[in-house]
Protein backbone atom coordinates (compact mmCIF):
# COMPACT_ATOMS: atom_id res chain seq x y z
CA UNK A 1 0.00 0.00 0.00
CA UNK A 2 1.50 3.32 -1.06
CA UNK A 3 1.99 6.04 1.52
CA UNK A 4 0.33 9.43 1.33
CA UNK A 5 2.63 12.07 -0.12
CA UNK A 6 3.22 15.46 1.48
CA UNK A 7 5.16 18.40 0.00
CA UNK A 8 7.04 20.28 2.72
CA UNK A 9 8.42 23.80 2.37
CA UNK A 10 12.00 22.91 3.29
CA UNK A 11 14.81 25.32 4.09
CA UNK A 12 17.39 22.93 5.44
CA UNK A 13 17.26 24.82 8.74
CA UNK A 14 16.43 23.69 12.24
CA UNK A 15 12.62 23.55 12.19
CA UNK A 16 12.07 21.97 8.81
CA UNK A 17 14.88 19.44 9.27
CA UNK A 18 13.14 18.15 12.38
CA UNK A 19 9.75 18.27 10.65
CA UNK A 20 11.00 16.08 7.77
CA UNK A 21 11.89 13.37 10.27
CA UNK A 22 8.63 13.78 12.21
CA UNK A 23 6.42 13.59 9.11
CA UNK A 24 8.28 10.49 7.94
CA UNK A 25 7.74 8.91 11.36
CA UNK A 26 4.00 9.62 10.94
CA UNK A 27 3.97 7.44 7.83
CA UNK A 28 4.20 10.05 5.06
CA UNK A 29 6.37 10.05 1.98
CA UNK A 30 7.94 13.47 2.41
CA UNK A 31 8.88 15.50 -0.66
CA UNK A 32 11.03 18.35 0.61
CA UNK A 33 10.88 21.43 -1.61
CA UNK A 34 13.80 23.83 -1.20
CA UNK A 35 13.53 27.06 -3.19
CA UNK A 36 16.48 29.27 -4.05
CA UNK A 37 15.19 32.76 -3.28
CA UNK A 38 18.64 34.27 -3.14
CA UNK A 39 19.46 33.26 0.40
CA UNK A 40 23.04 32.42 1.27
CA UNK A 41 22.99 28.67 1.73
CA UNK A 42 25.46 25.88 2.09
CA UNK A 43 26.18 23.62 -0.82
CA UNK A 44 22.82 22.68 -2.35
CA UNK A 45 23.85 19.06 -2.57
CA UNK A 46 24.50 19.13 1.17
CA UNK A 47 20.96 20.43 1.71
CA UNK A 48 19.64 17.59 -0.44
CA UNK A 49 21.64 15.03 1.52
CA UNK A 50 20.53 16.54 4.81
CA UNK A 51 16.87 16.24 3.77
CA UNK A 52 17.29 12.65 2.61
CA UNK A 53 19.12 11.77 5.83
CA UNK A 54 16.28 13.30 7.84
CA UNK A 55 13.82 10.99 6.07
CA UNK A 56 12.60 12.66 2.88
CA UNK A 57 11.96 10.40 -0.12
CA UNK A 58 12.98 13.23 -2.42
CA UNK A 59 14.44 16.74 -2.09
CA UNK A 60 13.53 19.17 -4.86
CA UNK A 61 15.69 22.26 -5.34
CA UNK A 62 14.38 24.98 -7.62
CA UNK A 63 15.89 28.37 -8.53
CA UNK A 64 13.03 30.90 -8.36
CA UNK A 65 15.10 34.07 -7.91
CA UNK A 66 14.05 35.66 -11.20
CA UNK A 67 10.36 35.01 -10.58
CA UNK A 68 10.68 36.30 -7.03
CA UNK A 69 12.33 39.56 -8.05
CA UNK A 70 10.20 40.31 -11.10
CA UNK A 71 6.76 39.12 -9.96
CA UNK A 72 6.92 39.97 -6.25
CA UNK A 73 9.74 42.33 -5.22
CA UNK A 74 9.34 44.72 -8.15
CA UNK A 75 5.55 44.72 -7.74
CA UNK A 76 6.06 45.96 -4.18
CA UNK A 77 8.64 48.53 -5.28
CA UNK A 78 6.25 50.02 -7.86
CA UNK A 79 3.75 50.50 -5.01
CA UNK A 80 6.46 51.98 -2.74
CA UNK A 81 5.16 49.41 -0.30
CA UNK A 82 6.00 49.79 3.39
CA UNK A 83 4.17 48.16 6.30
CA UNK A 84 3.57 50.33 9.36
CA UNK A 85 5.91 52.98 8.04
CA UNK A 86 9.08 50.91 8.23
CA UNK A 87 8.99 47.29 7.04
CA UNK A 88 9.71 46.63 3.34
CA UNK A 89 7.96 43.23 3.44
CA UNK A 90 10.87 40.97 2.45
CA UNK A 91 9.59 37.81 4.17
CA UNK A 92 5.95 38.56 3.36
CA UNK A 93 6.71 38.77 -0.38
CA UNK A 94 8.40 35.37 -0.48
CA UNK A 95 5.62 33.37 1.18
CA UNK A 96 3.06 33.42 -1.67
CA UNK A 97 5.70 32.24 -4.14
CA UNK A 98 6.63 29.36 -1.83
CA UNK A 99 2.96 28.43 -1.50
CA UNK A 100 2.55 28.54 -5.26
CA UNK A 101 5.54 26.27 -5.87
CA UNK A 102 4.35 23.80 -3.23
CA UNK A 103 0.94 23.50 -4.86
CA UNK A 104 2.58 23.06 -8.27
CA UNK A 105 4.82 20.31 -6.84
CA UNK A 106 1.86 18.62 -5.17
CA UNK A 107 0.01 18.50 -8.48
CA UNK A 108 3.11 17.23 -10.26
CA UNK A 109 3.77 14.39 -7.81
CA UNK A 110 0.18 13.51 -6.98
CA UNK A 111 0.38 14.71 -3.37
CA UNK A 112 -2.84 15.61 -1.58
CA UNK A 113 -1.11 17.33 1.34
CA UNK A 114 1.33 20.18 1.92
CA UNK A 115 3.20 21.19 5.05
CA UNK A 116 5.20 24.08 6.47
CA UNK A 117 7.33 24.83 9.52
CA UNK A 118 5.70 28.09 10.60
CA UNK A 119 4.72 28.42 14.24
CA UNK A 120 1.18 28.83 15.54
CA UNK A 121 1.95 32.33 16.80
CA UNK A 122 3.39 33.92 13.68
CA UNK A 123 2.24 35.47 10.45
CA UNK A 124 3.81 32.89 8.15
CA UNK A 125 1.31 30.19 9.03
CA UNK A 126 -1.42 32.49 7.73
CA UNK A 127 0.50 33.50 4.61
CA UNK A 128 1.30 29.91 3.65
CA UNK A 129 -2.14 28.51 4.30
CA UNK A 130 -4.10 31.33 2.68
CA UNK A 131 -1.89 30.81 -0.37
CA UNK A 132 -2.52 27.06 -0.38
CA UNK A 133 -6.29 27.42 -0.15
CA UNK A 134 -6.42 30.21 -2.74
CA UNK A 135 -4.60 28.00 -5.26
CA UNK A 136 -6.15 24.65 -4.31
CA UNK A 137 -9.32 24.86 -2.19
CA UNK A 138 -9.24 21.11 -1.49
CA UNK A 139 -5.63 20.80 -0.38
CA UNK A 140 -4.90 19.20 2.99
CA UNK A 141 -2.42 20.94 5.30
CA UNK A 142 -0.19 19.63 8.06
CA UNK A 143 1.22 22.35 10.28
CA UNK A 144 3.24 20.50 12.96
CA UNK A 145 3.54 23.56 15.20
CA UNK A 146 -0.25 23.37 15.63
CA UNK A 147 -0.31 19.61 16.26
CA UNK A 148 -0.22 18.95 20.05
CA UNK A 149 1.88 15.78 19.86
CA UNK A 150 4.54 17.76 17.99
CA UNK A 151 4.64 21.09 19.80
CA UNK A 152 4.32 19.47 23.22
CA UNK A 153 7.34 17.32 22.45
CA UNK A 154 9.28 20.24 20.96
CA UNK A 155 7.97 23.31 22.80
CA UNK A 156 10.86 25.57 21.81
CA UNK A 157 14.02 25.98 19.82
CA UNK A 158 16.17 24.51 22.60
CA UNK A 159 14.39 21.16 22.25
CA UNK A 160 14.69 21.28 18.46
CA UNK A 161 18.41 22.01 18.70
CA UNK A 162 18.84 19.08 21.10
CA UNK A 163 16.88 16.81 18.74
CA UNK A 164 18.99 17.85 15.76
CA UNK A 165 22.21 17.25 17.67
CA UNK A 166 21.04 13.83 18.85
CA UNK A 167 20.17 12.81 15.31
CA UNK A 168 23.27 14.24 13.65
CA UNK A 169 21.43 16.90 11.64
CA UNK A 170 23.72 19.94 11.19
CA UNK A 171 21.88 23.22 11.72
CA UNK A 172 22.93 26.86 12.02
CA UNK A 173 21.14 27.64 15.29
CA UNK A 174 22.89 26.98 18.59
CA UNK A 175 21.97 27.45 22.21
CA UNK A 176 24.35 30.41 22.34
CA UNK A 177 22.90 32.01 19.19
CA UNK A 178 19.23 31.11 19.22
CA UNK A 179 17.72 33.89 17.10
CA UNK A 180 15.80 32.85 14.03
CA UNK A 181 16.62 34.16 10.55
CA UNK A 182 14.89 34.23 7.18
CA UNK A 183 16.80 35.40 4.12
CA UNK A 184 16.07 36.04 0.47
CA UNK A 185 17.19 38.49 -2.23
CA UNK A 186 15.05 41.23 -0.70
CA UNK A 187 16.31 41.03 2.88
CA UNK A 188 17.23 39.04 5.95
CA UNK A 189 15.09 39.06 9.08
CA UNK A 190 15.97 38.26 12.70
CA UNK A 191 13.60 37.42 15.52
CA UNK A 192 13.27 35.25 18.62
CA UNK A 193 15.85 34.67 21.34
CA UNK A 194 17.32 37.83 22.83
CA UNK A 195 15.27 39.93 20.38
CA UNK A 196 12.08 39.09 22.24
CA UNK A 197 13.08 41.82 24.69
CA UNK A 198 12.32 45.03 22.73
CA UNK A 199 14.74 46.98 24.95
CA UNK A 200 17.66 44.65 24.16
CA UNK A 201 19.98 46.08 21.52
CA UNK A 202 20.86 43.58 18.77
CA UNK A 203 24.38 42.19 18.89
CA UNK A 204 26.66 43.56 16.21
CA UNK A 205 27.74 40.10 15.10
CA UNK A 206 24.13 39.20 14.29
CA UNK A 207 24.02 41.28 11.11
CA UNK A 208 24.96 39.53 7.88
CA UNK A 209 24.15 41.76 4.89
CA UNK A 210 25.36 45.16 6.03
CA UNK A 211 28.19 46.93 7.76
CA UNK A 212 27.45 48.96 10.82
CA UNK A 213 27.20 52.60 9.65
CA UNK A 214 30.03 53.49 12.01
CA UNK A 215 32.28 50.98 10.22
CA UNK A 216 31.12 51.88 6.72
CA UNK A 217 33.50 53.75 4.39
CA UNK A 218 34.09 57.36 5.34
CA UNK A 219 33.59 58.29 1.71
CA UNK A 220 30.28 58.83 -0.04
CA UNK A 221 29.35 56.86 -3.15
CA UNK A 222 27.33 58.39 -5.97
CA UNK A 223 24.97 55.97 -7.69
CA UNK A 224 22.55 56.38 -10.59
CA UNK A 225 19.58 54.11 -11.29
CA UNK A 226 17.72 54.16 -14.62
CA UNK A 227 14.05 53.21 -14.67
CA UNK A 228 11.96 52.15 -17.65
CA UNK A 229 8.21 52.13 -17.00
CA UNK A 230 8.81 51.81 -13.28
CA UNK A 231 11.36 48.99 -13.51
CA UNK A 232 15.04 49.50 -12.60
CA UNK A 233 17.18 48.45 -15.57
CA UNK A 234 20.62 50.10 -15.20
CA UNK A 235 23.08 51.01 -12.45
CA UNK A 236 25.56 53.74 -13.27
CA UNK A 237 24.62 53.33 -16.92
CA UNK A 238 25.32 49.59 -16.98
CA UNK A 239 22.48 47.21 -17.84
CA UNK A 240 21.75 44.35 -15.44
CA UNK A 241 19.42 41.39 -15.40
CA UNK A 242 16.86 41.75 -12.63
CA UNK A 243 18.44 39.27 -10.21
CA UNK A 244 21.92 40.66 -10.79
CA UNK A 245 20.68 44.23 -10.33
CA UNK A 246 19.19 43.54 -6.89
CA UNK A 247 22.24 41.48 -5.92
CA UNK A 248 24.54 44.35 -6.85
CA UNK A 249 22.43 46.87 -4.94
CA UNK A 250 22.50 44.61 -1.89
CA UNK A 251 26.28 44.53 -2.03
CA UNK A 252 26.61 48.29 -2.54
CA UNK A 253 24.00 49.18 0.07
CA UNK A 254 25.35 46.69 2.58
CA UNK A 255 28.86 48.12 2.26
CA UNK A 256 27.49 51.55 3.23
CA UNK A 257 25.30 50.33 6.09
CA UNK A 258 22.02 51.00 4.27
CA UNK A 259 18.73 49.36 5.21
CA UNK A 260 18.95 48.29 8.86
CA UNK A 261 15.59 48.43 10.64
CA UNK A 262 14.60 47.52 14.19
CA UNK A 263 10.86 47.60 14.83
CA UNK A 264 7.96 46.27 16.84
CA UNK A 265 5.25 45.34 14.36
CA UNK A 266 1.60 44.37 14.61
CA UNK A 267 1.20 40.76 13.59
CA UNK A 268 -1.97 39.74 11.75
CA UNK A 269 -2.66 37.13 14.45
CA UNK A 270 -3.04 39.91 17.02
CA UNK A 271 0.17 40.19 19.02
CA UNK A 272 3.08 42.60 18.82
CA UNK A 273 6.39 41.21 17.60
CA UNK A 274 9.91 42.59 17.54
CA UNK A 275 11.88 42.09 14.34
CA UNK A 276 15.21 43.30 13.01
CA UNK A 277 15.75 43.52 9.25
CA UNK A 278 18.50 44.22 6.75
CA UNK A 279 17.19 45.39 3.37
CA UNK A 280 20.04 47.25 1.64
CA UNK A 281 19.08 46.92 -2.03
CA UNK A 282 15.35 47.17 -1.42
CA UNK A 283 15.82 50.36 0.59
CA UNK A 284 17.78 52.00 -2.23
CA UNK A 285 15.20 50.95 -4.83
CA UNK A 286 12.29 52.18 -2.73
CA UNK A 287 13.85 55.62 -2.28
CA UNK A 288 14.89 55.89 -5.92
CA UNK A 289 11.55 54.74 -7.32
CA UNK A 290 9.58 57.22 -5.24
CA UNK A 291 11.90 59.98 -6.46
CA UNK A 292 11.30 58.95 -10.08
CA UNK A 293 7.54 58.98 -9.55
CA UNK A 294 7.70 62.44 -7.98
CA UNK A 295 8.96 63.80 -11.30
CA UNK A 296 6.83 61.81 -13.74
CA UNK A 297 3.46 61.02 -12.14
CA UNK A 298 0.45 63.30 -11.98
CA UNK A 299 -0.32 64.63 -8.51
CA UNK A 300 -3.68 62.84 -8.39
CA UNK A 301 -2.11 59.50 -9.31
CA UNK A 302 0.60 59.93 -6.67
CA UNK A 303 -1.96 60.75 -3.99
CA UNK A 304 -4.22 57.88 -5.06
CA UNK A 305 -1.30 55.46 -4.86
CA UNK A 306 -0.24 56.86 -1.51
CA UNK A 307 -3.75 56.38 -0.15
CA UNK A 308 -3.88 52.75 -1.34
CA UNK A 309 -0.29 51.82 -0.52
CA UNK A 310 -1.02 50.95 3.13
CA UNK A 311 -3.82 48.64 1.97
CA UNK A 312 -1.51 46.96 -0.56
CA UNK A 313 1.15 46.51 2.14
CA UNK A 314 -1.41 45.16 4.60
CA UNK A 315 -2.63 42.59 2.07
CA UNK A 316 0.96 41.47 1.44
CA UNK A 317 1.78 41.33 5.14
CA UNK A 318 -1.40 39.43 6.03
CA UNK A 319 -1.02 36.85 3.26
CA UNK A 320 -3.70 37.85 0.75
CA UNK A 321 -1.45 37.92 -2.33
CA UNK A 322 -3.81 35.70 -4.32
CA UNK A 323 -6.97 37.59 -3.38
CA UNK A 324 -9.26 39.37 -5.88
CA UNK A 325 -8.45 42.67 -4.19
CA UNK A 326 -4.72 42.16 -4.69
CA UNK A 327 -5.27 41.19 -8.33
CA UNK A 328 -6.90 44.57 -8.94
CA UNK A 329 -4.16 46.46 -7.09
CA UNK A 330 -1.39 44.67 -8.98
CA UNK A 331 -3.00 45.56 -12.31
CA UNK A 332 -3.51 49.13 -11.19
CA UNK A 333 0.06 49.47 -9.94
CA UNK A 334 1.50 48.31 -13.26
CA UNK A 335 -0.78 50.66 -15.21
CA UNK A 336 0.55 53.68 -13.30
CA UNK A 337 4.15 53.03 -14.35
CA UNK A 338 4.00 53.84 -18.08
CA UNK A 339 5.54 57.30 -17.58
CA UNK A 340 7.92 56.34 -14.78
CA UNK A 341 11.12 56.34 -16.86
CA UNK A 342 14.31 58.28 -16.29
CA UNK A 343 17.35 58.51 -14.03
CA UNK A 344 17.71 59.04 -10.29
CA UNK A 345 21.01 60.02 -8.69
CA UNK A 346 21.68 59.02 -5.08
CA UNK A 347 24.40 59.58 -2.52
CA UNK A 348 25.21 56.74 -0.10
CA UNK A 349 27.06 57.51 3.10
CA UNK A 350 27.19 55.66 6.43
CA UNK A 351 23.64 54.37 6.61
CA UNK A 352 22.10 57.22 4.62
CA UNK A 353 20.63 57.04 1.13
CA UNK A 354 19.91 60.54 -0.19
CA UNK A 355 18.39 61.54 -3.52
CA UNK A 356 20.50 64.27 -5.13
CA UNK A 357 18.95 64.46 -8.60
CA UNK A 358 16.37 63.11 -10.98
CA UNK A 359 15.68 63.59 -14.69
CA UNK A 360 13.23 62.21 -17.24
CA UNK A 361 11.94 62.83 -20.77
CA UNK A 362 8.49 62.42 -19.17
CA UNK A 363 9.11 65.07 -16.51
CA UNK A 364 6.08 67.07 -15.40
CA UNK A 365 8.36 69.64 -13.80
CA UNK A 366 8.41 72.97 -15.67
CA UNK A 367 11.22 75.18 -14.46
CA UNK A 368 9.76 78.25 -16.20
CA UNK A 369 6.57 77.90 -14.17
CA UNK A 370 8.14 76.71 -10.90
CA UNK A 371 10.87 79.38 -10.76
CA UNK A 372 10.78 81.95 -7.98
CA UNK A 373 12.63 84.35 -10.25
CA UNK A 374 11.10 86.42 -13.08
CA UNK A 375 8.13 84.48 -14.45
CA UNK A 376 8.56 83.34 -18.02
CA UNK A 377 5.77 80.75 -18.01
CA UNK A 378 2.01 80.91 -18.24
CA UNK A 379 1.36 81.27 -14.53
CA UNK A 380 -0.44 84.44 -13.46
CA UNK A 381 -0.07 84.94 -9.68
CA UNK A 382 -3.39 86.81 -9.60
CA UNK A 383 -5.19 83.56 -10.44
CA UNK A 384 -4.38 82.27 -6.99
CA UNK A 385 -6.66 84.86 -5.36
CA UNK A 386 -9.83 83.18 -6.60
CA UNK A 387 -8.36 79.72 -6.04
CA UNK A 388 -7.64 80.47 -2.39
CA UNK A 389 -11.00 82.20 -1.77
CA UNK A 390 -12.94 79.24 -3.19
CA UNK A 391 -10.99 76.77 -1.08
CA UNK A 392 -11.38 78.98 1.97
CA UNK A 393 -15.16 79.28 1.56
CA UNK A 394 -16.13 76.27 3.73
CA UNK A 395 -13.55 77.31 6.34
CA UNK A 396 -14.99 80.82 6.55
CA UNK A 397 -18.57 79.53 6.79
CA UNK A 398 -17.56 77.06 9.51
CA UNK A 399 -15.80 79.78 11.49
CA UNK A 400 -18.76 82.16 11.29
CA UNK A 401 -21.17 79.49 12.50
CA UNK A 402 -18.98 78.25 15.36
CA UNK A 403 -18.14 81.76 16.53
CA UNK A 404 -21.87 82.37 17.14
CA UNK A 405 -22.21 79.30 19.34
C-alpha positions, 0 to 999 in steps of 0.5 A: 500500500503506497503512503500518502505524499506530502510536499514540505516547504523545506529550508534545510534549517532547524525547524524543517529538518526536524519536521522532515523526520517527524512527518516520515515517522508519521507514515508520510512520503515526504517530498522536501521542496527547497527554493532558491530565493537568493538566500546564502545557503550551504552547498545545495547538494548538502541540503539535499543530503541533509533532507534525505538523511532526515527521512525525505523520499525526495528533495527538490531544489528549484531556482526561483530568484528571477520570478521572485524579483520580477513578480513579487519584489518589483511589484512591491517597489512600484507600489512603494510598499512599506508596512507600518511605516518601516517594514519593506515586506521581504519575508511577506513577499516570499511566502506566496511564491513558496505556497505557489511552488508547493501547490505546483509540486503537489500537483506534479507528484500527486500529493494531496497534502502540503506542510510548512514549519511556521509556528502557531503564533506567527504570520507565516502560518497564515501566509502559507495557508491562505496561499494554499487554499487560494490556489487549491481549495481542497488541499490538505495541510499539516502544520506540525507547530499546531499539532499537540503531539509535535509542539508538546514534544518540541515546545521551543528551539532549545528542544529542536536544537537538542533533537537535531544534535542527537540525530546528527542533523547539522543546523545553524542555530545553537543554544548560544545564538538562538535567534531565528533568521529568514533570508532572500534576495530582498532582505534578511530578518531576525527574531526570537531569542534575545530579540524578544526583549524590545529593549535589548539592543541587537548584537553587532555580530548578528548582522549579515548583509550590512556593515554597521554605519560606524564601520562603513566607508568614510567616503560617499558613493554616488549611484545612478539608477535608470528606470523604464516604465517603473522597472530598474534596468541600469546602475551607473549606466550599466544594464543588469538582469533583474536578479543581478541588479538587486544582488549588486544593490544589496552589495553596494547598500550593505557596504554603506550600512544601508537598510537596517531596521529595528521595529515592533510590528503588529502581527496579523494574528493579534500580538506585537512582535519585535523584528530586526531587518536588513534590506540594503538593495530594497531600501535603495530601490524604494527611495529611488523609485519614489523619487522617479515617480515624484517627477513623472506622475500626476499629482492625483495619481501619486496621492491615489497610490499613496492612499492605497499603498497601506492597503496593498502593504497590509494585504501582502503582510497578512497573506492575501497575495492571491486575493481578488483585491490584490489582483486589482491592485497589482493591475492598477500598480502596473498601469501607473508606471507607463511614464515612470522612466528616467534617471535618479542620482543618489548619494550613499554615506554611512547608513544614509541614502539621499536623492541628489537628482532626478531627470526624465523625458516624461518630466512634469516639472516645468522650471519656467513655471516653478521658478521663484525668479522672473516668471517666463511661463504661463502662470499668473499669480493673480489667479491664486486669489480666486483659487484660495477664496474658493478653497477657503469658503467652507472654512470661513462659513464654519468659522462664522457658525462656530463663533456664534455658538 
